[in-house]
Amino acid sequence: MHDDLINAAMEARDKAYCRYSGFSVGAAIFDDRGRVHVGCNVENAAYNLGNCAEAAAIAAMVQDGGKRIARIAVVGGHADVVSCTPCGGCRQRINEFGDEKTVVIAIDDSNEWREYSIAELLPASFHLDIT
Ligand code: THU
C-alpha cells in the first residue's frame, strides 16, 4: 500500500551521512499535491549540529512549495532496517505540517510497516495560534 513511499525513503537512506552513529535514516513525504520529497540524516563532528532525515525532507517539501504532509515514511537502522519512529523533535516538526489525516509510516524489524497518526505520536501537542 505504501510501497512507493517506503522505497523512496529506503533510497534516501542510502545517501545518509552518519559516520558518527552509523545509524542511517531516510524519510519520504507525500505532500498535499501528491509530490514526493525525501531527506536523509546528515551528522557533524560537532554532534549537536546533526540533522534528522525528517527535517531534511520537510525542508525539501517547503522549498518546493508543499504545504501539508499527507504521508511520511521513515526508515532507519545500523545495517538492516529496524523500527524507527520519529524522534521527539521530528514529531513536533511533522506536527507543524500535519493534521488529523496525516499518516506516519514506520517500518519494523520484520520489514512490516505500521501506521500512526501524529496525534498518537505527539498527544497534547504545542501549537502557536497566530492571527
Ligand atoms: N535520526 C533521524 O534522522 N530521525 C529520527 O527520527 C531519529 C534519529 C538520526 C539522527 C542521528 O543522525 C541518527 O539517527 C542516530 O540518532
Backbone and ligand atoms as CSV (ligand in chain L), in Angstrom:
chain,resi,resn,atom,element,x,y,z
A,1,MET,N,N,0.826,-1.210,0.000
A,1,MET,CA,C,0.000,0.000,0.000
A,1,MET,C,C,0.866,1.269,0.000
A,2,HIS,N,N,1.895,1.264,0.870
A,2,HIS,CA,C,2.790,2.426,0.924
A,2,HIS,C,C,4.132,2.128,0.266
A,3,ASP,N,N,4.150,1.138,-0.614
A,3,ASP,CA,C,5.432,0.659,-1.153
A,3,ASP,C,C,6.263,1.752,-1.807
A,4,ASP,N,N,5.629,2.611,-2.620
A,4,ASP,CA,C,6.391,3.639,-3.332
A,4,ASP,C,C,7.065,4.604,-2.363
A,5,LEU,N,N,6.297,5.005,-1.345
A,5,LEU,CA,C,6.857,5.961,-0.378
A,5,LEU,C,C,7.956,5.308,0.457
A,6,ILE,N,N,7.744,4.057,0.828
A,6,ILE,CA,C,8.765,3.337,1.607
A,6,ILE,C,C,10.029,3.146,0.762
A,7,ASN,N,N,9.856,2.823,-0.499
A,7,ASN,CA,C,11.032,2.671,-1.376
A,7,ASN,C,C,11.780,3.990,-1.531
A,8,ALA,N,N,11.046,5.092,-1.634
A,8,ALA,CA,C,11.692,6.408,-1.729
A,8,ALA,C,C,12.479,6.703,-0.445
A,9,ALA,N,N,11.922,6.332,0.705
A,9,ALA,CA,C,12.630,6.535,1.979
A,9,ALA,C,C,13.871,5.641,2.052
A,10,MET,N,N,13.754,4.423,1.549
A,10,MET,CA,C,14.908,3.497,1.530
A,10,MET,C,C,16.033,4.064,0.661
A,11,GLU,N,N,15.665,4.608,-0.495
A,11,GLU,CA,C,16.682,5.192,-1.392
A,11,GLU,C,C,17.336,6.398,-0.743
A,12,ALA,N,N,16.539,7.218,-0.074
A,12,ALA,CA,C,17.083,8.389,0.623
A,12,ALA,C,C,18.035,7.931,1.730
A,13,ARG,N,N,17.671,6.875,2.415
A,13,ARG,CA,C,18.508,6.334,3.499
A,13,ARG,C,C,19.891,5.940,2.999
A,14,ASP,N,N,19.967,5.462,1.768
A,14,ASP,CA,C,21.267,5.076,1.196
A,14,ASP,C,C,22.236,6.251,1.118
A,15,LYS,N,N,21.693,7.475,1.131
A,15,LYS,CA,C,22.533,8.669,0.995
A,15,LYS,C,C,22.934,9.252,2.358
A,16,ALA,N,N,22.459,8.643,3.449
A,16,ALA,CA,C,22.693,9.218,4.780
A,16,ALA,C,C,24.180,9.466,5.038
A,17,TYR,N,N,24.454,10.578,5.703
A,17,TYR,CA,C,25.815,10.887,6.151
A,17,TYR,C,C,25.808,10.709,7.663
A,18,CYS,N,N,26.200,9.527,8.088
A,18,CYS,CA,C,26.011,9.156,9.500
A,18,CYS,C,C,27.267,8.482,10.028
A,19,ARG,N,N,28.419,9.093,9.774
A,19,ARG,CA,C,29.685,8.453,10.135
A,19,ARG,C,C,29.895,8.349,11.631
A,20,TYR,N,N,29.157,9.107,12.437
A,20,TYR,CA,C,29.361,9.061,13.889
A,20,TYR,C,C,28.472,8.022,14.560
A,21,SER,N,N,27.219,7.955,14.162
A,21,SER,CA,C,26.314,6.974,14.787
A,21,SER,C,C,26.247,5.679,13.994
A,22,GLY,N,N,26.517,5.746,12.716
A,22,GLY,CA,C,26.342,4.564,11.870
A,22,GLY,C,C,24.883,4.188,11.682
A,23,PHE,N,N,23.984,5.050,12.139
A,23,PHE,CA,C,22.539,4.780,12.043
A,23,PHE,C,C,21.996,5.641,10.904
A,24,SER,N,N,21.691,5.008,9.795
A,24,SER,CA,C,21.234,5.772,8.626
A,24,SER,C,C,19.711,5.822,8.599
A,25,VAL,N,N,19.201,7.009,8.301
A,25,VAL,CA,C,17.743,7.217,8.283
A,25,VAL,C,C,17.356,7.895,6.971
A,26,GLY,N,N,16.253,7.448,6.412
A,26,GLY,CA,C,15.678,8.097,5.238
A,26,GLY,C,C,14.223,8.413,5.513
A,27,ALA,N,N,13.764,9.533,4.976
A,27,ALA,CA,C,12.350,9.916,5.125
A,27,ALA,C,C,11.816,10.320,3.762
A,28,ALA,N,N,10.565,10.005,3.512
A,28,ALA,CA,C,9.915,10.406,2.261
A,28,ALA,C,C,8.511,10.906,2.583
A,29,ILE,N,N,8.208,12.065,2.034
A,29,ILE,CA,C,6.910,12.729,2.272
A,29,ILE,C,C,6.096,12.714,0.987
A,30,PHE,N,N,4.837,12.408,1.126
A,30,PHE,CA,C,3.844,12.591,0.080
A,30,PHE,C,C,3.067,13.835,0.496
A,31,ASP,N,N,3.175,14.921,-0.272
A,31,ASP,CA,C,2.579,16.179,0.194
A,31,ASP,C,C,1.126,16.340,-0.268
A,32,ASP,N,N,0.571,17.508,0.042
A,32,ASP,CA,C,-0.837,17.790,-0.254
A,32,ASP,C,C,-1.122,17.801,-1.747
A,33,ARG,N,N,-0.100,17.931,-2.577
A,33,ARG,CA,C,-0.296,17.938,-4.036
A,33,ARG,C,C,0.112,16.617,-4.669
A,34,GLY,N,N,0.439,15.634,-3.821
A,34,GLY,CA,C,0.842,14.331,-4.342
A,34,GLY,C,C,2.277,14.273,-4.808
A,35,ARG,N,N,3.088,15.240,-4.377
A,35,ARG,CA,C,4.502,15.218,-4.753
A,35,ARG,C,C,5.327,14.596,-3.636
A,36,VAL,N,N,6.421,13.959,-4.032
A,36,VAL,CA,C,7.262,13.248,-3.068
A,36,VAL,C,C,8.537,14.049,-2.797
A,37,HIS,N,N,8.913,14.126,-1.528
A,37,HIS,CA,C,10.130,14.824,-1.102
A,37,HIS,C,C,10.884,13.918,-0.142
A,38,VAL,N,N,12.194,13.852,-0.319
A,38,VAL,CA,C,12.968,12.927,0.509
A,38,VAL,C,C,14.062,13.658,1.264
A,39,GLY,N,N,14.572,12.999,2.293
A,39,GLY,CA,C,15.708,13.524,3.050
A,39,GLY,C,C,16.389,12.400,3.793
A,40,CYS,N,N,17.651,12.641,4.162
A,40,CYS,CA,C,18.399,11.676,4.977
A,40,CYS,C,C,19.040,12.433,6.137
A,41,ASN,N,N,19.503,11.677,7.138
A,41,ASN,CA,C,20.192,12.358,8.237
A,41,ASN,C,C,21.597,12.760,7.812
A,42,VAL,N,N,22.014,13.910,8.297
A,42,VAL,CA,C,23.339,14.466,7.989
A,42,VAL,C,C,23.994,14.835,9.318
A,43,GLU,N,N,25.012,14.065,9.709
A,43,GLU,CA,C,25.655,14.283,11.002
A,43,GLU,C,C,26.828,15.252,10.862
A,44,ASN,N,N,27.403,15.597,12.012
A,44,ASN,CA,C,28.506,16.558,12.024
A,44,ASN,C,C,29.454,16.182,13.161
A,45,ALA,N,N,30.732,16.520,12.982
A,45,ALA,CA,C,31.728,16.263,14.031
A,45,ALA,C,C,31.323,16.961,15.333
A,46,ALA,N,N,30.684,18.109,15.220
A,46,ALA,CA,C,30.060,18.739,16.387
A,46,ALA,C,C,28.667,18.099,16.479
A,47,TYR,N,N,28.560,17.073,17.291
A,47,TYR,CA,C,27.410,16.162,17.242
A,47,TYR,C,C,26.051,16.854,17.231
A,48,ASN,N,N,25.918,17.921,18.041
A,48,ASN,CA,C,24.591,18.547,18.164
A,48,ASN,C,C,24.164,19.285,16.901
A,49,LEU,N,N,25.025,19.379,15.927
A,49,LEU,CA,C,24.650,20.043,14.672
A,49,LEU,C,C,24.061,19.073,13.655
A,50,GLY,N,N,24.004,17.821,14.001
A,50,GLY,CA,C,23.443,16.831,13.070
A,50,GLY,C,C,21.964,17.080,12.823
A,51,ASN,N,N,21.532,16.749,11.619
A,51,ASN,CA,C,20.115,16.918,11.257
A,51,ASN,C,C,19.454,15.585,10.997
A,52,CYS,N,N,18.190,15.490,11.377
A,52,CYS,CA,C,17.411,14.275,11.140
A,52,CYS,C,C,16.894,14.227,9.701
A,53,ALA,N,N,16.619,13.023,9.255
A,53,ALA,CA,C,16.101,12.799,7.903
A,53,ALA,C,C,14.765,13.513,7.691
A,54,GLU,N,N,13.909,13.474,8.705
A,54,GLU,CA,C,12.586,14.090,8.567
A,54,GLU,C,C,12.716,15.591,8.347
A,55,ALA,N,N,13.672,16.220,9.068
A,55,ALA,CA,C,13.867,17.669,8.927
A,55,ALA,C,C,14.289,17.994,7.496
A,56,ALA,N,N,15.154,17.161,6.926
A,56,ALA,CA,C,15.621,17.392,5.552
A,56,ALA,C,C,14.467,17.238,4.560
A,57,ALA,N,N,13.635,16.226,4.764
A,57,ALA,CA,C,12.504,16.002,3.855
A,57,ALA,C,C,11.487,17.141,3.964
A,58,ILE,N,N,11.263,17.618,5.171
A,58,ILE,CA,C,10.324,18.734,5.357
A,58,ILE,C,C,10.875,19.997,4.694
A,59,ALA,N,N,12.173,20.240,4.837
A,59,ALA,CA,C,12.778,21.416,4.192
A,59,ALA,C,C,12.625,21.316,2.676
A,60,ALA,N,N,12.808,20.132,2.126
A,60,ALA,CA,C,12.665,19.943,0.669
A,60,ALA,C,C,11.222,20.205,0.243
A,61,MET,N,N,10.275,19.758,1.058
A,61,MET,CA,C,8.856,19.985,0.733
A,61,MET,C,C,8.535,21.473,0.732
A,62,VAL,N,N,8.981,22.160,1.753
A,62,VAL,CA,C,8.680,23.594,1.862
A,62,VAL,C,C,9.324,24.351,0.704
A,63,GLN,N,N,10.562,24.000,0.402
A,63,GLN,CA,C,11.268,24.663,-0.697
A,63,GLN,C,C,10.541,24.479,-2.024
A,64,ASP,N,N,9.897,23.326,-2.166
A,64,ASP,CA,C,9.203,23.004,-3.416
A,64,ASP,C,C,7.768,23.540,-3.444
A,65,GLY,N,N,7.357,24.172,-2.362
A,65,GLY,CA,C,6.019,24.763,-2.335
A,65,GLY,C,C,4.947,23.889,-1.714
A,66,GLY,N,N,5.335,22.741,-1.174
A,66,GLY,CA,C,4.362,21.875,-0.494
A,66,GLY,C,C,3.920,22.525,0.808
A,67,LYS,N,N,2.640,22.327,1.138
A,67,LYS,CA,C,2.100,22.982,2.341
A,67,LYS,C,C,1.848,22.010,3.489
A,68,ARG,N,N,1.395,20.808,3.150
A,68,ARG,CA,C,0.987,19.865,4.195
A,68,ARG,C,C,1.572,18.478,3.928
A,69,ILE,N,N,1.784,17.733,5.014
A,69,ILE,CA,C,2.254,16.355,4.905
A,69,ILE,C,C,1.030,15.438,4.903
A,70,ALA,N,N,0.802,14.760,3.792
A,70,ALA,CA,C,-0.274,13.774,3.758
A,70,ALA,C,C,0.211,12.455,4.376
A,71,ARG,N,N,1.414,12.055,3.964
A,71,ARG,CA,C,2.018,10.818,4.488
A,71,ARG,C,C,3.523,11.017,4.593
A,72,ILE,N,N,4.112,10.425,5.618
A,72,ILE,CA,C,5.581,10.428,5.711
A,72,ILE,C,C,6.047,9.049,6.146
A,73,ALA,N,N,6.990,8.498,5.388
A,73,ALA,CA,C,7.579,7.202,5.735
A,73,ALA,C,C,8.987,7.444,6.258
A,74,VAL,N,N,9.345,6.732,7.329
A,74,VAL,CA,C,10.673,6.867,7.941
A,74,VAL,C,C,11.286,5.480,8.076
A,75,VAL,N,N,12.514,5.325,7.571
A,75,VAL,CA,C,13.208,4.031,7.702
A,75,VAL,C,C,14.606,4.287,8.250
A,76,GLY,N,N,15.039,3.438,9.165
A,76,GLY,CA,C,16.362,3.633,9.748
A,76,GLY,C,C,16.947,2.359,10.308
A,77,GLY,N,N,18.257,2.414,10.558
A,77,GLY,CA,C,18.930,1.273,11.165
A,77,GLY,C,C,20.431,1.364,10.965
A,78,HIS,N,N,21.157,0.512,11.677
A,78,HIS,CA,C,22.612,0.468,11.501
A,78,HIS,C,C,22.973,-0.274,10.214
A,79,ALA,N,N,22.365,-1.399,10.021
A,79,ALA,CA,C,22.595,-2.157,8.776
A,79,ALA,C,C,21.221,-2.495,8.235
A,80,ASP,N,N,20.603,-3.497,8.816
A,80,ASP,CA,C,19.223,-3.795,8.441
A,80,ASP,C,C,18.309,-2.695,8.975
A,81,VAL,N,N,17.158,-2.604,8.373
A,81,VAL,CA,C,16.162,-1.632,8.841
A,81,VAL,C,C,15.540,-2.134,10.143
A,82,VAL,N,N,15.509,-1.273,11.147
A,82,VAL,CA,C,14.825,-1.596,12.405
A,82,VAL,C,C,13.708,-0.580,12.617
A,83,SER,N,N,12.887,-0.849,13.600
A,83,SER,CA,C,11.784,0.062,13.860
A,83,SER,C,C,12.326,1.465,14.132
A,84,CYS,N,N,11.856,2.441,13.405
A,84,CYS,CA,C,12.374,3.814,13.553
A,84,CYS,C,C,11.224,4.793,13.500
A,85,THR,N,N,10.597,4.974,14.643
A,85,THR,CA,C,9.584,6.026,14.718
A,85,THR,C,C,10.318,7.365,14.888
A,86,PRO,N,N,9.732,8.458,14.425
A,86,PRO,CA,C,10.416,9.750,14.500
A,86,PRO,C,C,10.768,10.128,15.932
A,87,CYS,N,N,11.913,10.798,16.097
A,87,CYS,CA,C,12.325,11.281,17.420
A,87,CYS,C,C,11.346,12.368,17.880
A,88,GLY,N,N,11.450,12.746,19.137
A,88,GLY,CA,C,10.526,13.734,19.693
A,88,GLY,C,C,10.513,15.043,18.921
A,89,GLY,N,N,11.715,15.529,18.588
A,89,GLY,CA,C,11.801,16.791,17.849
A,89,GLY,C,C,11.131,16.687,16.495
A,90,CYS,N,N,11.314,15.550,15.836
A,90,CYS,CA,C,10.720,15.385,14.496
A,90,CYS,C,C,9.209,15.204,14.576
A,91,ARG,N,N,8.709,14.694,15.701
A,91,ARG,CA,C,7.248,14.635,15.866
A,91,ARG,C,C,6.684,16.053,15.876
A,92,GLN,N,N,7.381,16.936,16.553
A,92,GLN,CA,C,6.932,18.337,16.559
A,92,GLN,C,C,7.060,18.943,15.157
A,93,ARG,N,N,8.116,18.611,14.446
A,93,ARG,CA,C,8.286,19.129,13.076
A,93,ARG,C,C,7.176,18.624,12.158
A,94,ILE,N,N,6.848,17.351,12.267
A,94,ILE,CA,C,5.782,16.773,11.430
A,94,ILE,C,C,4.448,17.411,11.802
A,95,ASN,N,N,4.251,17.629,13.093
A,95,ASN,CA,C,3.008,18.224,13.573
A,95,ASN,C,C,2.758,19.606,12.965
A,96,GLU,N,N,3.830,20.332,12.737
A,96,GLU,CA,C,3.719,21.687,12.168
A,96,GLU,C,C,3.053,21.657,10.788
A,97,PHE,N,N,3.310,20.583,10.042
A,97,PHE,CA,C,2.798,20.489,8.672
A,97,PHE,C,C,1.789,19.359,8.524
A,98,GLY,N,N,1.342,18.810,9.649
A,98,GLY,CA,C,0.408,17.688,9.611
A,98,GLY,C,C,-0.974,18.093,10.091
A,99,ASP,N,N,-1.889,17.158,10.004
A,99,ASP,CA,C,-3.233,17.350,10.538
A,99,ASP,C,C,-3.770,15.985,10.939
A,100,GLU,N,N,-5.080,15.937,11.224
A,100,GLU,CA,C,-5.633,14.671,11.741
A,100,GLU,C,C,-5.584,13.541,10.712
A,101,LYS,N,N,-5.395,13.903,9.444
A,101,LYS,CA,C,-5.347,12.860,8.403
A,101,LYS,C,C,-3.913,12.406,8.089
A,102,THR,N,N,-2.936,13.108,8.621
A,102,THR,CA,C,-1.534,12.774,8.323
A,102,THR,C,C,-1.190,11.379,8.828
A,103,VAL,N,N,-0.539,10.608,7.968
A,103,VAL,CA,C,-0.165,9.235,8.308
A,103,VAL,C,C,1.362,9.162,8.421
A,104,VAL,N,N,1.838,8.665,9.568
A,104,VAL,CA,C,3.272,8.444,9.769
A,104,VAL,C,C,3.511,6.940,9.666
A,105,ILE,N,N,4.392,6.568,8.743
A,105,ILE,CA,C,4.620,5.153,8.459
A,105,ILE,C,C,6.011,4.786,8.961
A,106,ALA,N,N,6.078,3.819,9.882
A,106,ALA,CA,C,7.368,3.349,10.394
A,106,ALA,C,C,7.505,1.869,10.062
A,107,ILE,N,N,8.710,1.497,9.732
A,107,ILE,CA,C,8.967,0.113,9.328
A,107,ILE,C,C,9.535,-0.628,10.535
A,108,ASP,N,N,9.027,-1.794,10.825
A,108,ASP,CA,C,9.536,-2.507,11.997
A,108,ASP,C,C,10.591,-3.547,11.603
A,109,ASP,N,N,11.059,-4.284,12.609
A,109,ASP,CA,C,12.182,-5.210,12.427
A,109,ASP,C,C,11.927,-6.265,11.356
A,110,SER,N,N,10.681,-6.623,11.176
A,110,SER,CA,C,10.385,-7.684,10.211
A,110,SER,C,C,10.022,-7.104,8.842
A,111,ASN,N,N,10.374,-5.797,8.670
A,111,ASN,CA,C,10.083,-5.109,7.414
A,111,ASN,C,C,8.596,-4.894,7.164
A,112,GLU,N,N,7.800,-5.110,8.211
A,112,GLU,CA,C,6.383,-4.754,8.147
A,112,GLU,C,C,6.293,-3.268,8.478
A,113,TRP,N,N,5.295,-2.587,7.906
A,113,TRP,CA,C,5.132,-1.195,8.281
A,113,TRP,C,C,3.977,-1.046,9.235
A,114,ARG,N,N,4.041,0.026,10.021
A,114,ARG,CA,C,2.955,0.349,10.934
A,114,ARG,C,C,2.606,1.814,10.776
A,115,GLU,N,N,1.335,2.098,10.784
A,115,GLU,CA,C,0.874,3.478,10.612
A,115,GLU,C,C,0.525,4.099,11.960
A,116,TYR,N,N,0.834,5.370,12.082
A,116,TYR,CA,C,0.464,6.140,13.269
A,116,TYR,C,C,-0.143,7.463,12.803
A,117,SER,N,N,-0.995,8.036,13.640
A,117,SER,CA,C,-1.385,9.429,13.403
A,117,SER,C,C,-0.398,10.295,14.181
A,118,ILE,N,N,-0.288,11.545,13.798
A,118,ILE,CA,C,0.651,12.410,14.517
A,118,ILE,C,C,0.114,12.693,15.930
A,119,ALA,N,N,-1.206,12.704,16.095
A,119,ALA,CA,C,-1.776,12.924,17.437
A,119,ALA,C,C,-1.419,11.764,18.374
A,120,GLU,N,N,-1.328,10.563,17.792
A,120,GLU,CA,C,-0.954,9.385,18.571
A,120,GLU,C,C,0.521,9.490,19.005
A,121,LEU,N,N,1.366,10.001,18.115
A,121,LEU,CA,C,2.798,10.104,18.423
A,121,LEU,C,C,3.117,11.321,19.276
A,122,LEU,N,N,2.247,12.331,19.206
A,122,LEU,CA,C,2.521,13.584,19.923
A,122,LEU,C,C,1.236,14.116,20.542
A,123,PRO,N,N,0.753,13.432,21.585
A,123,PRO,CA,C,-0.501,13.883,22.204
A,123,PRO,C,C,-0.319,15.228,22.914
A,124,ALA,N,N,-1.415,15.964,22.994
A,124,ALA,CA,C,-1.416,17.263,23.694
A,124,ALA,C,C,-0.279,18.148,23.193
A,125,SER,N,N,-0.157,18.231,21.874
A,125,SER,CA,C,0.991,18.929,21.292
A,125,SER,C,C,0.894,20.446,21.442
A,126,PHE,N,N,2.034,21.074,21.332
A,126,PHE,CA,C,2.126,22.530,21.429
A,126,PHE,C,C,1.794,23.165,20.081
A,127,HIS,N,N,0.884,24.108,20.105
A,127,HIS,CA,C,0.532,24.885,18.919
A,127,HIS,C,C,0.669,26.355,19.260
A,128,LEU,N,N,1.024,27.146,18.303
A,128,LEU,CA,C,1.056,28.583,18.496
A,128,LEU,C,C,0.053,29.181,17.536
A,129,ASP,N,N,-1.049,29.672,18.080
A,129,ASP,CA,C,-2.064,30.256,17.210
A,129,ASP,C,C,-1.773,31.726,16.987
A,130,ILE,N,N,-1.466,32.039,15.754
A,130,ILE,CA,C,-1.159,33.434,15.447
A,130,ILE,C,C,-2.261,33.992,14.533
A,131,THR,N,N,-2.435,35.287,14.605
A,131,THR,CA,C,-3.500,35.884,13.784
A,131,THR,C,C,-2.893,36.639,12.610
L,1,THU,N1,N,17.631,10.238,13.357
L,1,THU,C1,C,16.824,10.687,12.363
L,1,THU,O1,O,17.307,11.052,11.270
L,1,THU,N2,N,15.492,10.713,12.568
L,1,THU,C2,C,14.882,10.288,13.719
L,1,THU,O2,O,13.675,10.464,13.862
L,1,THU,C3,C,15.666,9.582,14.724
L,1,THU,C4,C,17.131,9.819,14.656
L,1,THU,C5,C,19.080,10.222,13.160
L,1,THU,C6,C,19.830,11.237,13.978
L,1,THU,C7,C,21.212,10.619,14.034
L,1,THU,O3,O,21.920,11.022,12.877
L,1,THU,C8,C,20.948,9.124,13.960
L,1,THU,O4,O,19.614,8.975,13.513
L,1,THU,C9,C,21.112,8.406,15.282
L,1,THU,O5,O,20.366,9.004,16.266
